[in-house]
Amino acid sequence: MSTPLEDLDARAQALMDDYRALIEVSVDQSNLPSWFATWSQLKMRVQTLWIEQIVGQYQRPGDEATDALHKRYTQHWLPELEKLDGVLNELANQIGLESVNPAVSALIASGPAPSPRMAELEQEFRRLTKQYQDVVSQHHVMFAGKMLTMADAEHILRESQDRNEREAVWNAVKAVEMASASGLDDLFAKILSVRRAMAAEAGQANYASYSWLDRNDTIAGTEELLRTISEVFHPVDGSLHTHRAKALGVPTLRPWDLQVALVEPKSFDLPLDQYVPTAIQVLNSLDTRFGEVVHQIQQYEGFDLAPRPGKPNGNICAHFMATGRSVLVCNFTGGVNLFRGFLHELGHAIHNHTISSNPDHVFWDFINFWEVQEFYAFVFTYIGLLEFFELHNIAEDERTWYLRSTAERIMERFRDVEERTRLELWIYQQEQQPTAEEIDAEFLRLVQTSGVDWSGFEDILKKGWQKPHTFRFAFYNVDFAIAMIAALQFVHAFNQDRNAALERLKSSMLLGATTGSKRIFAEAGIAYPFQKEQLALARTVLAEWLT
């Protein structure tokens, strides 16, 4: 029996052989469709091996065998496979794919030509983000004589009504994070250097310009969106902080008051072992095709939902393009509030499974449309929660509590989007690479602390920029903002005409990234780019949830 490493080598070598065979094919218009389809399938097989390594790192961080597989694939096989894929990319440009897939043809033609230097930089970036993952996976909290995972600590911060206990846990969490802050400063400096080199290699003035090559808007348009979000949603944000302080009976909120449930209703308990059957019930009620996706994932044991020591905090939905299967690796501890997070990841899974069900889908249908991917995740978060209320006859006052909690989470994300996007635009448009101290100072200038007393914790506050997306996915927060605004508009339509909205949703989910986000949103009934009136409409949904 072969070892996992031998199996990886055999599969990767088979891919190399198939790539070389396709490169040697003499292509004309008669065999171009089959040549293109084969190339797409090869790219999906490469993605399968890559996703296996990502899932392994989330499920078994620090495991020697898992790390050996990751190192072997990312440092040996993936660079070689990318070189061969670059050859096919150049061939596709020469041949012209307009007759088989105009969208992919345009995408390839508009992108920077593959280069050995860019391949080296991408490999170095993967190595550095792996280092980040290794650091945060070792974050554990010692409290009351027990070693807690970060998810366990966050559970206390959400659930404990003892303010002194919350303060102690919050301080313990921040002590762990601050212990690695200096090392993460150094790591981000290396990542920043790589990103600046990527922009230069692509012939762009800076990394912000490079990032916007694949986006459907402009930097100026994004800055205008941030201003409008602040203007439209600021009144909601202020009222939530005022309500929270009053409910907690404190004159001023402190950082450890921001997550705690405001006396969470206890008439309905939702333990973790009931998440999957409850999700099937909720999603079947919306459409049996949605519930069937959850059932399929359950059948092939694709759920890993509970936290454990060493498991990185956070949640991912990893979709294998070649097989149309999704795996969810999460950190849930039970309860209705975290069930929202489960619905969010299931939204990703349902979207990906729907694209995979389209017989004409290609590799490029799954990439570079994060705002659309997050839109579906937020849609299922919101309408799934509303459907859950109906199925379980949740009392009106409890619905209001959960919806207020959801609104708080949305506003927290909007604040984070504005702060982080403005910070990243500043970082990546500087002529000289900024230092960690300069980044700290700029973040302190941008961070919104109105209604929260951070006195005595300025050193912690200034490191608030050290979040996963900053290291791994620059400007991803812009897509969160677009997705949430679109999802709230969809909720409004869903409340007006449920059946019509769901039909539009299902139709839009069949459209892959090659269709373009503007058309996908339009198919779902949403005009994009947004006008100010659309943000005001989204705000009315939040207002209804808060009354």
Secondary structure, 3 states (H helix, E strand, C coil): CCCHHHHHHHHHHHHHHHHHHHHHCCCCCCCHHHHHHHHHHHHHHHHHHHHHHHHHHHHCCCCHHHHHHHHHHHHHHHHHHHHHHHHHHHHHHHHCCCCCCHHHHHHHHHCCCCCHHHHHHHHHHHHHHHHHHHHHHCCEEEECCEEEEHHHHHHHHHHCCCHHHHHHHHHHHHHHHHHCHHHHHHHHHHHHHHHHHHHHHCCCCCHHHHHHHHCCCCHHHHHHHHHHHHHHHHHHHHHHHHHHHHHHCCCCECHHHCCCCCCCCCCCCCCHHHHHHHHHHHHHHHCHHHHHHHHHHHHCCCEECCCCCCCCCCCEEEEECCCCEEEEECCCCCCHHHHHHHHHHHHHHHHHHHHHHCCCCCHHHHCCCHHHHHHHHHHHHHHHHHHHHHHCCCCHHHHHHHHHHHHHHHHHHHHHHHHHHHHHHHHHCCCCCCCHHHHHHHHHHHCCCCCECCCCCHHHHCCCCCCHHHHHCCCHHHHHHHHHHHHHHHHHHHHHCHHHHHHHHHHHHCCCHHHCHHHHHHHCCCCCCCCHHHHHHHHHHHHHHCC
